[in-house]
Amino acid sequence: MDGKVSGDHKVVIVGLQWGDEGKGKIIDILAPGFDLVVRYQGGPNAGHTVHRGDRKIIFHQLPSGVLHPEVQNLIASGCVVDPRRLFEELEALKGIGIDTRDRVWVSKFAHVILPHHIAIDGMREDGKAKPLGTTRRGVGMCYEDKFARIGIRIGDLIAEDTDRLRYLISHKNFLLIELYGGEPLDDRRILKEYMEFGRRLRPLAVSDPYFLKGFQNRRILFESAQGTLLDISFGTYPYVTSSHPIVGGIGASIGMIPNRLLKIGIVKAYTTRVGLGPFPTEIEGELGEILRKKGNEYGSTTGRPRRIGWLDIPALRFAAIINGIDAIILTKLDVLSGLKEIKIGTGYQTDSGPTEEFDPTRDDLVPEYRSLPGWEGEIAGVKGFDQLPREAQEYVAMVEDLIGVRIVGISVGPEPDQMIWRERLI
């Protein structure tokens, strides 16, 4: 995968599960072949992890191409931005010698996460008998204000629109006091702080259409956050995110439909999920804990332990259809090393009979499994597919056959060079 991507090719990296598939590593590997990386939805509830030797770098809002000095990076209008956290990330990169000047841009149409969003997010979760399991970063509340047409955008901060911000703070303080029994927020402090954020954001702010027009005939890599099964429309509602992490989310986020778009789905070799919601192939007990520890399955944003399960093929086929996936990269295959038996969910028993179709609206899906023998020994140093144990090759081949989409790459460890490429993507 060395070398530049030719022509004006556009590629999107999208997760096909409930997020945490390893998108950050793949984007970091591919980014040097592109002129621009665009993060097109979500907010600081994301946690894309990139490894550099002993250093682990987690991007919550910044696109995962930011470590490469020749690559431009855009936080597009479909995102919501917490300015405080954004500048913290930029300062952290500066602290390790990464200069992002003239390489990181933010859409002036992106909505701003404000203190009341974070406060209400936490209070709602605490007050629910069945909380959604949000990251408590105010992301959903910010999207609510966006679609209620009362939100504050980056452009509003730059224009120093204090009247709209003052009104919004007053409105939310009323809710905090009367509905949630909380304390009001200091409007003067917020106004002063966020007007200063506006001044700091001014040099970074762009208009998506005009900015992207300059890259129309160049190479763009689109980055989604979370995963398909958390999509606000097609995920396991209401246990979903507040935006569209699917390929279809690109158009609404950037204001145009990319041409010649190659759609690459990222799939973990098993399944994980953070928070509540349906999880048909979940593994309970000791085995789940073993895989959790071996795979370091703890939320990059919250630190919460992730729920663990076997691959769910019907759910992956569902995600592949929604996104029109052209190719798959399989991650964390190394975590399955040492298991005597590996299961793959191939269908379900339901109250109305057997089915091989995943339905995110149902909670009666009882998985049916196909079992394969595991393999001994570690595979983290393997560079070629034919060097993998026969059982590992058979597992990959079966997953590929059952999903019906080619697996072009396999990650066998966290480092960028711990990859097996079976086919050039472009």
VMD Tcl script that draws the C-alpha trace (Angstrom):
set ca {
  {0.00 0.00 0.00}
  {2.95 2.31 -0.48}
  {2.84 5.08 -3.05}
  {0.35 7.72 -4.01}
  {-3.22 7.11 -5.05}
  {-3.57 8.03 -8.72}
  {-5.83 10.63 -10.30}
  {-8.80 12.10 -8.46}
  {-9.82 8.98 -6.62}
  {-12.05 9.28 -3.57}
  {-12.13 6.63 -0.84}
  {-14.32 6.30 2.25}
  {-13.48 4.27 5.33}
  {-16.57 3.18 7.24}
  {-17.09 0.81 10.18}
  {-19.48 -2.09 9.57}
  {-20.15 -2.97 13.21}
  {-20.89 -0.93 16.36}
  {-17.72 1.15 16.01}
  {-14.23 0.49 17.41}
  {-13.32 -1.60 14.35}
  {-9.84 -0.07 14.00}
  {-10.60 2.66 11.46}
  {-7.98 5.02 12.90}
  {-5.10 2.67 12.11}
  {-6.27 2.04 8.55}
  {-6.81 5.74 7.82}
  {-3.37 6.53 9.25}
  {-1.83 3.92 6.93}
  {-3.67 5.10 3.83}
  {-3.51 8.86 4.47}
  {-0.08 9.52 2.86}
  {-1.58 8.49 -0.49}
  {-4.16 11.29 -0.31}
  {-4.18 15.06 -0.47}
  {-7.02 15.52 2.04}
  {-8.66 13.54 4.85}
  {-12.24 14.59 5.69}
  {-13.92 13.66 8.95}
  {-17.58 13.94 7.94}
  {-19.74 13.25 11.01}
  {-19.81 12.77 14.78}
  {-18.00 14.69 17.48}
  {-15.69 14.10 20.44}
  {-17.59 10.88 21.20}
  {-15.28 9.19 18.70}
  {-11.95 7.68 19.61}
  {-9.71 6.76 16.68}
  {-6.45 5.29 17.95}
  {-3.11 5.42 16.12}
  {0.04 3.71 17.43}
  {3.57 5.03 17.02}
  {5.87 2.63 18.85}
  {5.21 3.00 22.57}
  {3.02 6.06 21.99}
  {-0.75 5.74 21.60}
  {-2.44 8.77 20.04}
  {-6.23 9.05 20.23}
  {-8.11 11.41 17.95}
  {-11.55 12.45 19.19}
  {-12.29 15.23 16.72}
  {-9.28 15.58 14.46}
  {-9.14 13.50 11.27}
  {-6.80 10.53 11.57}
  {-4.53 11.79 8.77}
  {-3.17 14.64 10.86}
  {0.13 12.91 11.71}
  {1.28 13.19 8.10}
  {2.70 16.66 7.30}
  {1.86 16.51 3.59}
  {-1.86 15.79 4.17}
  {-4.62 18.39 4.63}
  {-7.43 17.65 7.11}
  {-11.00 18.92 7.28}
  {-13.64 18.65 10.02}
  {-16.73 18.95 7.83}
  {-20.12 20.53 8.44}
  {-21.73 17.22 9.45}
  {-19.59 17.16 12.59}
  {-20.25 18.82 15.93}
  {-17.25 20.47 17.57}
  {-16.26 21.05 21.17}
  {-13.74 23.92 20.75}
  {-12.10 23.26 24.10}
  {-11.36 19.64 23.25}
  {-10.32 20.51 19.71}
  {-7.67 22.94 20.92}
  {-6.56 20.45 23.58}
  {-5.94 17.89 20.84}
  {-4.03 20.40 18.74}
  {-1.89 21.40 21.73}
  {-1.22 17.75 22.57}
  {0.07 17.17 19.04}
  {2.21 20.27 19.26}
  {3.66 18.84 22.47}
  {4.96 15.77 20.62}
  {6.35 17.79 17.73}
  {3.43 17.59 15.27}
  {2.86 20.96 13.58}
  {-0.74 21.25 12.31}
  {-0.58 24.85 11.11}
  {-2.18 25.33 7.68}
  {-3.18 21.63 7.66}
  {-6.28 21.47 9.88}
  {-9.51 23.17 8.84}
  {-12.99 23.33 10.37}
  {-16.24 23.96 8.55}
  {-17.89 27.22 9.59}
  {-21.20 25.33 9.24}
  {-20.28 22.76 11.93}
  {-22.30 23.12 15.13}
  {-20.67 23.92 18.46}
  {-20.96 21.79 21.60}
  {-21.62 24.13 24.54}
  {-21.41 23.49 28.31}
  {-25.16 23.01 28.67}
  {-25.07 20.19 26.07}
  {-22.62 18.29 28.25}
  {-24.53 19.04 31.47}
  {-27.88 17.91 30.06}
  {-26.33 14.81 28.48}
  {-25.11 13.62 31.88}
  {-28.34 14.49 33.69}
  {-30.45 12.66 31.15}
  {-28.35 9.54 31.40}
  {-28.45 9.63 35.22}
  {-32.22 10.11 35.21}
  {-33.11 7.23 32.90}
  {-34.13 3.79 34.10}
  {-32.51 2.48 30.90}
  {-29.77 4.93 29.90}
  {-28.59 4.91 26.28}
  {-24.95 4.64 27.31}
  {-23.79 7.91 25.72}
  {-20.24 9.20 26.15}
  {-21.68 12.20 28.06}
  {-19.83 14.58 25.72}
  {-22.96 16.52 24.72}
  {-22.92 15.27 21.14}
  {-26.56 14.18 20.92}
  {-27.77 17.36 22.61}
  {-25.84 19.46 20.10}
  {-27.40 17.61 17.18}
  {-30.81 18.14 18.81}
  {-30.27 21.91 18.79}
  {-29.03 21.74 15.20}
  {-32.26 20.18 13.96}
  {-34.38 22.34 16.28}
  {-32.74 25.27 14.44}
  {-31.53 26.94 17.60}
  {-27.92 25.72 17.52}
  {-24.74 27.76 17.39}
  {-22.31 27.18 14.54}
  {-18.61 27.89 14.20}
  {-19.52 30.81 11.94}
  {-21.71 32.31 14.68}
  {-18.78 32.35 17.10}
  {-16.56 33.96 14.50}
  {-19.23 36.59 13.81}
  {-19.50 37.17 17.59}
  {-23.27 36.65 17.53}
  {-23.73 37.15 21.26}
  {-27.50 37.63 21.05}
  {-28.18 34.14 19.72}
  {-25.74 32.56 22.16}
  {-27.17 34.50 25.10}
  {-30.71 33.39 24.16}
  {-29.64 29.75 23.90}
  {-27.90 29.82 27.27}
  {-30.99 31.36 28.88}
  {-33.24 28.73 27.31}
  {-31.02 25.85 28.43}
  {-30.60 27.28 31.92}
  {-34.38 27.19 32.25}
  {-34.35 23.49 31.32}
  {-31.45 22.77 33.67}
  {-33.29 24.32 36.61}
  {-36.95 23.44 35.97}
  {-36.66 20.07 34.24}
  {-33.46 18.54 35.58}
  {-33.14 20.23 38.96}
  {-29.63 21.40 38.19}
  {-27.69 24.61 38.66}
  {-27.73 27.35 36.00}
  {-24.61 27.96 33.97}
  {-22.77 31.30 34.13}
  {-23.78 33.06 30.90}
  {-21.14 35.78 31.22}
  {-18.34 33.26 31.60}
  {-19.61 31.19 28.66}
  {-20.01 34.23 26.42}
  {-16.49 35.42 27.16}
  {-14.93 31.98 26.73}
  {-16.72 31.10 23.49}
  {-16.15 34.47 21.87}
  {-12.46 33.83 22.48}
  {-12.86 30.37 20.90}
  {-14.39 32.13 17.89}
  {-11.34 34.32 17.53}
  {-9.06 31.28 17.71}
  {-11.20 29.35 15.22}
  {-11.30 32.17 12.64}
  {-8.00 31.19 10.92}
  {-9.16 27.56 10.69}
  {-12.70 28.11 9.42}
  {-13.68 27.35 5.82}
  {-16.82 27.01 3.71}
  {-17.03 23.33 2.74}
  {-18.20 23.80 -0.90}
  {-15.51 26.32 -1.81}
  {-12.80 24.51 0.12}
  {-13.64 21.11 -1.40}
  {-13.93 22.55 -4.91}
  {-10.18 23.06 -4.72}
  {-9.80 19.30 -4.20}
  {-12.32 18.26 -6.85}
  {-9.66 16.67 -9.05}
  {-7.45 15.51 -6.22}
  {-7.31 12.55 -3.85}
  {-9.67 12.61 -0.86}
  {-10.07 10.08 1.96}
  {-13.35 10.32 3.87}
  {-13.38 9.19 7.51}
  {-16.46 8.11 9.42}
  {-16.75 7.78 13.18}
  {-18.66 5.11 15.13}
  {-20.13 2.30 12.96}
  {-23.01 1.44 10.64}
  {-25.04 -0.37 13.30}
  {-25.06 2.88 15.31}
  {-26.51 4.93 12.44}
  {-29.39 7.15 13.58}
  {-31.67 5.71 10.87}
  {-30.43 2.15 10.24}
  {-28.87 1.22 13.58}
  {-30.32 -0.48 16.66}
  {-32.46 2.54 17.55}
  {-32.63 4.10 20.14}
  {-29.22 2.71 21.12}
  {-27.49 4.59 18.33}
  {-25.40 7.68 17.68}
  {-26.88 11.03 16.62}
  {-25.56 11.20 13.06}
  {-24.99 9.11 9.92}
  {-21.71 7.16 10.04}
  {-22.72 5.38 6.83}
  {-21.41 6.22 3.36}
  {-24.66 8.06 2.63}
  {-23.77 10.57 5.36}
  {-21.03 12.09 3.21}
  {-23.29 14.02 0.84}
  {-25.29 15.77 3.53}
  {-22.12 16.59 5.44}
  {-20.00 18.11 2.70}
  {-22.73 19.37 0.34}
  {-21.79 17.24 -2.67}
  {-21.65 13.62 -3.85}
  {-18.03 12.45 -4.40}
  {-17.20 11.01 -7.81}
  {-15.39 7.68 -8.26}
  {-15.90 6.72 -4.62}
  {-14.34 3.45 -3.43}
  {-16.14 2.24 -0.31}
  {-14.04 0.26 2.16}
  {-15.63 -1.37 5.20}
  {-13.64 -2.10 8.35}
  {-14.58 -5.27 10.24}
  {-13.09 -6.51 13.49}
  {-12.40 -10.28 13.47}
  {-14.90 -10.54 16.31}
  {-17.54 -8.05 17.47}
  {-17.62 -5.44 20.23}
  {-20.15 -2.94 21.46}
  {-19.97 -0.14 24.03}
  {-23.05 0.72 26.05}
  {-26.51 -0.79 25.99}
  {-28.53 -2.19 23.10}
  {-29.10 -5.49 21.26}
  {-26.05 -7.69 20.71}
  {-27.15 -11.13 19.42}
  {-23.71 -12.81 19.34}
  {-22.48 -11.49 22.70}
  {-20.14 -13.77 24.64}
  {-20.75 -13.97 28.37}
  {-18.36 -15.13 31.09}
  {-14.67 -15.97 31.14}
  {-14.07 -16.19 27.37}
  {-15.43 -12.71 26.83}
  {-13.13 -11.37 29.53}
  {-10.12 -13.12 27.98}
  {-10.77 -11.54 24.58}
  {-11.48 -8.16 26.19}
  {-8.08 -8.15 27.92}
  {-6.16 -9.54 24.97}
  {-7.74 -7.07 22.55}
  {-7.54 -4.17 25.04}
  {-11.24 -3.62 24.48}
  {-11.87 -0.53 26.54}
  {-13.45 2.62 25.12}
  {-10.93 5.14 23.72}
  {-13.16 8.02 24.80}
  {-14.71 6.75 28.04}
  {-12.48 3.85 29.14}
  {-15.59 1.68 29.55}
  {-15.10 -2.07 28.99}
  {-16.53 -3.12 25.65}
  {-18.95 -5.98 25.33}
  {-17.49 -8.88 23.35}
  {-19.09 -11.23 20.82}
  {-18.51 -13.49 17.83}
  {-18.80 -12.21 14.27}
  {-22.41 -11.65 13.20}
  {-22.53 -12.35 9.46}
  {-26.16 -11.27 8.82}
  {-25.45 -7.93 10.53}
  {-22.33 -7.48 8.40}
  {-24.24 -8.26 5.20}
  {-26.86 -5.70 6.27}
  {-24.12 -3.09 6.81}
  {-22.41 -3.95 3.51}
  {-25.69 -3.45 1.61}
  {-26.40 -0.07 3.23}
  {-22.94 1.22 2.37}
  {-22.48 -0.46 -1.03}
  {-19.15 -1.81 0.22}
  {-16.52 -2.63 -2.43}
  {-13.89 -4.17 -0.16}
  {-13.27 -5.10 3.47}
  {-10.27 -4.81 5.75}
  {-10.35 -7.29 8.64}
  {-8.74 -6.11 11.90}
  {-7.51 -7.71 15.12}
  {-7.25 -11.23 13.72}
  {-4.32 -11.74 16.10}
  {-6.63 -11.46 19.13}
  {-8.28 -14.78 18.20}
  {-4.96 -16.68 18.31}
  {-4.87 -19.48 20.87}
  {-8.61 -20.24 20.88}
  {-9.49 -23.90 20.41}
  {-12.78 -23.04 18.71}
  {-14.04 -19.94 16.93}
  {-17.70 -19.36 16.18}
  {-19.34 -17.35 13.42}
  {-22.97 -16.27 13.65}
  {-24.67 -17.27 10.37}
  {-28.36 -16.72 11.09}
  {-30.99 -16.46 13.82}
  {-33.90 -18.20 15.39}
  {-36.74 -15.78 16.12}
  {-40.22 -15.93 17.59}
  {-41.52 -16.21 14.04}
  {-39.00 -18.80 12.83}
  {-35.46 -18.95 11.40}
  {-34.00 -16.10 9.36}
  {-30.70 -15.08 7.83}
  {-31.62 -11.38 7.75}
  {-30.49 -8.93 10.40}
  {-33.26 -6.62 11.59}
  {-32.13 -3.79 13.92}
  {-35.72 -3.32 15.13}
  {-35.97 -6.82 16.63}
  {-34.82 -7.95 20.06}
  {-35.65 -11.65 19.61}
  {-32.67 -12.63 17.42}
  {-31.08 -15.81 18.83}
  {-27.94 -16.58 16.83}
  {-27.11 -19.83 15.07}
  {-23.40 -20.56 14.80}
  {-20.93 -22.31 12.57}
  {-17.81 -23.51 14.46}
  {-14.27 -23.54 13.12}
  {-11.06 -24.81 14.71}
  {-8.78 -22.16 16.15}
  {-5.02 -21.89 15.68}
  {-1.98 -21.99 17.93}
  {0.79 -19.45 18.09}
  {0.90 -15.70 17.62}
  {0.52 -14.15 14.16}
  {1.50 -10.54 14.94}
  {4.69 -10.79 12.86}
  {3.15 -12.46 9.81}
  {3.51 -10.47 6.57}
  {1.86 -12.73 3.99}
  {-1.53 -14.43 3.88}
  {0.00 -17.80 2.96}
  {2.19 -17.56 6.09}
  {-0.86 -17.58 8.38}
  {-1.81 -20.87 10.04}
  {-4.14 -22.89 7.81}
  {-6.99 -22.46 10.30}
  {-6.60 -18.67 10.23}
  {-6.67 -18.68 6.43}
  {-9.84 -20.79 6.49}
  {-11.47 -18.41 8.96}
  {-10.75 -15.39 6.73}
  {-11.93 -17.26 3.63}
  {-15.20 -18.27 5.29}
  {-15.90 -14.73 6.53}
  {-15.24 -13.38 3.04}
  {-17.49 -15.99 1.44}
  {-20.36 -15.51 3.91}
  {-20.37 -11.70 3.65}
  {-19.89 -11.80 -0.10}
  {-17.31 -8.99 -0.21}
  {-13.58 -9.40 -0.83}
  {-11.21 -9.01 2.14}
  {-8.23 -7.07 0.79}
  {-6.30 -6.48 4.01}
  {-5.84 -8.05 7.43}
  {-4.52 -6.29 10.53}
  {-2.54 -8.52 12.90}
  {-1.45 -5.95 15.49}
  {-1.74 -2.27 16.44}
  {1.34 -0.96 14.62}
  {1.07 0.41 11.06}
  {3.38 -2.29 9.65}
  {1.40 -5.14 11.21}
  {-0.71 -5.61 8.09}
  {-1.21 -8.33 5.52}
  {-2.27 -6.98 2.13}
  {-3.93 -9.51 -0.16}
  {-4.77 -7.01 -2.89}
  {-4.02 -3.42 -3.78}
  {-7.04 -1.26 -3.06}
  {-6.55 1.19 -5.92}
}
mol new
graphics top color blue
foreach p $ca { graphics top sphere $p radius 0.5 }
foreach p [lrange $ca 0 end-1] q [lrange $ca 1 end] { graphics top cylinder $p $q radius 0.2 }
display resetview
